[in-house]
Amino acid sequence: MDFWQAIIIAIVEGLTEFLPVSSTGHMVITSALLKLNKDEFTKLFEVCIQLGAILAVVVLYWRKFLVFDKNRVSFYVKLIVAVLPALIIGYLFADRIDALLESPLVVGITLLLGGIVLLFVDNWFTQPTIERDEDMSLFKALRIGFWQCIAMIPGVSRSAATIIGGMQQKLTRNVAAEFSFFLAVPTMAAATGYKLLKGRELLMSNTDNLKLLLVGNIVAFIVAMIAIKFFINTLKKYGFRVWGYYRIVVGIAILAAIGMGYKLSV
């Protein structure tokens, strides 16, 4: 991976992490188009630049994370409860998940099917009753955590899965979206920490790798800040339908490319 490839991957991560379009799926396809060698550093890089996206959430919603009172204790407990399913299932099935990450065919199928779901999801949950995350129970937070596990299949979208899960638990669309952002912080922090721990020798033995990872996180942070604000605005105005159409177009394009014999695997 060279400098410009790292920049492109980081831009893709920052743009797509919090949109309901699957950042993992987009990075799989981007890596294939860039003809990246899927060595151990590239795999580590694609996970660990999520740290920049995490920091974007913390900065934009700093009052939620840094102003401590009794409501914040409840908030953190809900995040811990909601992240547990992903931590457990991710640990138990890590190898199988890694294998799926190398399949553009899986990405194309899940992008297409997920897009069809997003065309109708706004009509499924029309009577929300929870307008603040403070009013959400621990049991509802746990259920949203199980919804998040669906996104371990590349192309599904962690953002889409958790927002739909939140709406299914009677959260308003905006509250569900914000809780999805908040839940990303411990989820991605755990994934990043685990990957860094496993790859620490790879980083410490090569300063160029450390520089690429630092640049990637900075780029992902800046782009994610913009993407979060953009997503909230479009969600208020148009709902999920526009993202459904986008996913369908991209999914069909990927499947058509594979069907015509283009090599998208890396």
C-alpha positions, 0 to 999 in steps of 0.5 A: 500500500502506498501513500495515495492508496492509503488516502483513498481507502481512508476517504472511503472509510470516512464517507461510508462508515456512518452512512447506511451503505456499508463501509466494509463493502465499499473498502472491499471493492475499493481495494479490488479496484486499486489492486491492493495486495491483501497483506497483513498490514492492509487488513490491519489498516482497513480496520484501524482507520476506523479510529479516526471515524470514532473520534469524529463521533466523540468530537461532534457529540462531545457532551454525550461522552465528556459531560458526566452526570447521572444520565451519562452513567445510564448512557454508558451502561446502555452502550456497554450492554448493546456492544456485548453481542458484537464482541462475543459473536465477533470473537467466536467467528473472527476467522469466518468473518475475515473470509467473508471480507474477501468476497466481492460477490457477498458484498454485491448481493448484500448491497442489493438486498439491503437497498431493497429493504431501505426502500420500504423501511420508512413505511414499516416503523411509523409510530415511534414512542422514544424521542430520547435515548434516556427513555430507552431501556437496557433490554431495547439497547441489547436488542439493538446490539443483536441487530448490529451483529447482522452487519458482520456480513460485509455489505450489510452496513452496521449503520443501517442495521443498528438504525433499523434495529433502533426504529424497530424498538420504537426509537424515532429515526433521528434518535436511532441514527444518533444511537447508532453513531454512539454504539459505533464508538465502543464497537469499533474501538474494540475491533481496532484495539484487538487488531492493533494488539495482534499487529503491534509487531508489524507496526513497530518494525516499520515506521512507514506503516505507522505513518500511513496509519496516522495519515489514514486516521486523520483523513478518515476523521475529517471526512467522517465529520462531514459525512455525519452531518450530511447524513443527518440532514438527508435523513431528516429530509428524505429518509432511507429511500435515497440510500436504498436506490444507491445501494441497489445501483452499486450492488447491480453494478458489482454483480454485473461486473462479476458476471461479465468476468471482471476480476474484483477479488483481491 
